[in-house]
Amino acid sequence: MAKEGMATHGMAIEAVVFDLDGVIIDTEEVWEEVRRGYVAEYDREFLPDTQDRMMGMSTPEWSGHLAHDVGVPRTPEQVAADVLNRMAERYRTSLPLIEGSVATVRRLGERFPLALASSSARLLIDQVLETAGLTDAFQVTLSTEEVPRGKPAPDVYLTACEKLGFAPAVCAAVEDSSNGLRAAGAAGLAVIAVPHGVYPPAADALALASLVVTKVSELTPERVAGIRAE
């Protein structure tokens, strides 16, 4: 729900900002497998909260975590290059599209201007959109590498809205992770949650959502447009 004091009721949604991982492609398990395997090659292990912390982090943030906190004996820049190359190879051989996600993007794009606000590196964003046939679907695509702070900070959503030309209050975000939901909520967008079955968001993050759906394919232009119209 909208936060108390925010004059958002009665404001129709005019644009939509999608997350990528966990919303359009189901890659959280791939990311975890690749990064755990990489860390293990250096006889290191994830910390108890490593996976949760890295969901939504920008590339410099998660590579810094693996280098400094987990202890991989490589620079953050080297860690990022190593892991991203492995992820890109996975995407070239098999892109794990979420069922109905491409059709949903196209369906909402007939009604709303669309942006993409992702924690993935630019290299991976461009590859996914090309493989999925969605390169022309978004007016704006943005990586958290390209803003000062990654999710849960609001930077990527604020910048995406600015580039689209809409105030955050009339934009909706489609997110799955705790940090993504927090980022969208902090930016003032209407939050649509599509909780991941294996990595569900924390209760406090899910509470920020104005709409919760089981599958991204449940989203229609009518449902999105009416989020704040009551």
C-alpha positions in Angstrom: 0.0 0.0 0.0 1.0 3.6 -0.4 2.8 5.1 2.6 0.7 7.3 4.9 0.9 10.9 3.8 1.7 10.2 0.2 -1.0 11.6 -2.1 -1.1 8.7 -4.5 -4.7 7.5 -4.3 -6.6 8.3 -7.4 -3.4 8.7 -9.5 -3.5 6.4 -12.5 -0.4 4.5 -13.5 1.2 6.0 -16.7 4.4 4.0 -17.1 5.8 0.6 -16.0 9.4 -0.3 -14.9 10.4 -3.9 -15.0 13.1 -5.7 -13.1 14.9 -8.4 -15.1 16.2 -11.3 -13.0 13.3 -13.1 -11.3 10.7 -11.3 -13.3 11.5 -11.8 -17.0 14.2 -14.5 -16.6 14.5 -17.0 -13.8 18.2 -16.7 -13.1 18.6 -16.4 -9.3 19.5 -20.1 -9.0 21.9 -19.8 -11.9 23.6 -16.8 -10.3 23.8 -18.7 -7.0 25.2 -21.8 -8.7 27.8 -19.9 -10.7 29.0 -17.7 -7.8 29.1 -20.5 -5.3 31.1 -22.6 -7.7 33.5 -19.7 -8.4 34.0 -19.0 -4.7 34.6 -22.7 -4.0 37.4 -22.8 -6.6 39.3 -20.5 -4.2 38.4 -22.7 -1.2 36.0 -20.1 0.1 32.3 -20.4 1.1 29.4 -18.0 1.1 28.7 -16.3 4.4 25.3 -17.2 6.0 23.7 -14.0 4.5 25.7 -13.8 1.3 23.0 -14.9 -1.1 20.3 -12.6 0.4 22.7 -9.7 0.5 23.7 -10.1 -3.2 20.2 -10.2 -4.5 19.7 -6.7 -6.0 23.3 -5.6 -5.5 25.0 -3.9 -8.4 28.1 -5.6 -10.0 30.6 -3.5 -8.1 28.8 -4.2 -4.9 28.5 -8.0 -5.1 32.0 -8.4 -6.6 33.3 -6.3 -3.7 31.4 -8.5 -1.2 32.9 -11.7 -2.7 36.4 -10.2 -2.7 36.5 -8.4 0.6 33.9 -10.2 2.8 34.0 -13.8 1.4 37.7 -13.6 0.8 38.2 -14.5 -2.9 41.8 -13.5 -3.6 41.0 -11.4 -6.6 40.2 -7.7 -7.0 36.5 -6.8 -7.3 37.1 -6.0 -10.9 38.6 -9.4 -11.6 35.8 -11.1 -9.7 33.2 -9.3 -11.7 34.8 -10.1 -15.0 35.2 -13.8 -14.1 31.6 -14.2 -13.0 30.0 -12.2 -15.7 31.9 -14.2 -18.4 30.5 -17.4 -16.9 27.0 -16.0 -16.7 27.2 -14.7 -20.3 28.2 -18.2 -21.4 25.1 -19.6 -19.6 22.9 -17.1 -21.4 24.3 -18.0 -24.8 23.6 -21.7 -24.3 20.3 -21.5 -22.4 18.2 -18.4 -21.5 15.8 -19.3 -18.7 12.8 -17.2 -19.7 10.0 -17.2 -17.2 6.8 -18.5 -18.8 4.6 -15.7 -20.1 7.1 -13.0 -19.4 7.8 -11.9 -22.9 4.1 -11.8 -23.8 3.4 -9.8 -20.6 6.0 -7.2 -21.5 4.5 -6.9 -25.0 1.0 -6.7 -23.6 1.8 -3.9 -21.1 3.9 -2.2 -23.7 0.8 -1.7 -25.9 -0.6 0.5 -23.1 2.4 2.0 -21.2 5.9 3.3 -21.9 8.2 0.7 -20.4 11.6 0.9 -18.7 13.9 -1.8 -17.4 15.8 -1.3 -14.1 18.1 -4.2 -13.5 21.0 -5.2 -11.1 22.5 -7.2 -13.9 25.5 -5.8 -15.8 24.9 -4.0 -19.1 26.6 -6.8 -21.0 24.0 -9.3 -19.6 21.0 -7.0 -20.0 21.7 -6.5 -23.7 22.3 -10.2 -24.3 19.1 -11.2 -22.6 17.0 -8.7 -24.5 18.5 -9.7 -27.8 18.0 -13.4 -27.2 14.4 -12.9 -25.9 13.5 -10.6 -28.8 12.8 -7.7 -26.5 15.4 -5.1 -27.6 12.7 -2.8 -28.9 10.3 -3.3 -26.0 11.8 -0.8 -23.6 12.2 3.0 -24.0 14.8 3.0 -21.2 17.1 0.2 -20.0 19.3 0.8 -17.0 21.8 -1.2 -15.0 22.6 -0.4 -11.4 26.2 -0.2 -12.6 25.1 3.1 -14.2 23.8 4.8 -11.0 25.6 5.6 -7.8 23.9 2.9 -5.6 22.4 -0.5 -6.3 19.1 -1.8 -4.9 17.7 -1.5 -2.1 18.7 2.2 -2.7 16.1 3.9 -5.0 18.7 5.3 -7.5 18.0 3.0 -10.4 14.2 3.5 -10.2 14.5 7.2 -9.8 16.7 7.5 -12.8 14.6 5.2 -14.9 11.5 7.3 -14.2 13.4 10.5 -15.0 14.6 9.1 -18.3 11.1 7.9 -19.1 9.8 11.4 -18.3 7.3 10.4 -15.6 7.1 11.2 -11.9 7.7 8.0 -9.8 4.2 8.4 -8.3 2.6 7.6 -11.7 4.9 4.6 -12.4 4.6 1.0 -11.3 7.5 -1.3 -10.7 7.4 -5.1 -11.2 9.8 -6.8 -8.8 10.5 -10.1 -7.1 13.3 -9.7 -4.6 13.4 -8.0 -1.2 16.0 -5.5 -2.2 14.1 -4.7 -5.5 10.8 -4.2 -3.7 12.5 -1.9 -1.2 14.2 0.1 -3.9 11.0 0.6 -5.8 9.1 1.5 -2.7 11.8 3.9 -1.6 11.6 5.6 -5.0 7.9 6.2 -4.6 6.6 3.9 -7.3 3.6 1.7 -7.0 5.0 -1.7 -6.3 3.9 -4.9 -7.9 5.4 -8.0 -6.3 5.9 -11.3 -8.2 7.5 -13.4 -5.3 10.1 -15.9 -6.4 9.2 -19.5 -5.3 12.7 -20.4 -4.2 13.8 -17.0 -2.9 10.7 -15.3 -1.5 11.0 -11.7 -0.4 11.1 -10.8 3.3 7.8 -9.8 4.9 8.7 -6.2 5.3 9.6 -5.9 1.6 6.5 -7.7 0.5 4.4 -5.3 2.6 5.4 -2.5 0.3 3.5 -4.0 -2.6 0.2 -2.5 -3.8 -0.4 -5.7 -5.8 0.9 -9.2 -5.4 0.6 -11.8 -8.2 1.7 -15.4 -8.3 2.9 -15.2 -11.9 4.0 -12.3 -14.1 1.6 -13.5 -16.7 -1.3 -12.5 -14.4 -0.5 -8.8 -15.1 -2.8 -7.0 -17.5 -2.9 -3.4 -18.5 -6.2 -3.0 -16.7 -4.9 -4.5 -13.4 -1.8 -2.3 -13.5 -3.7 0.9 -14.5 -6.0 0.5 -11.5 -3.5 0.0 -8.8 -3.7 3.6 -7.5 -7.0 4.5 -9.1 -9.2 3.6 -6.1 
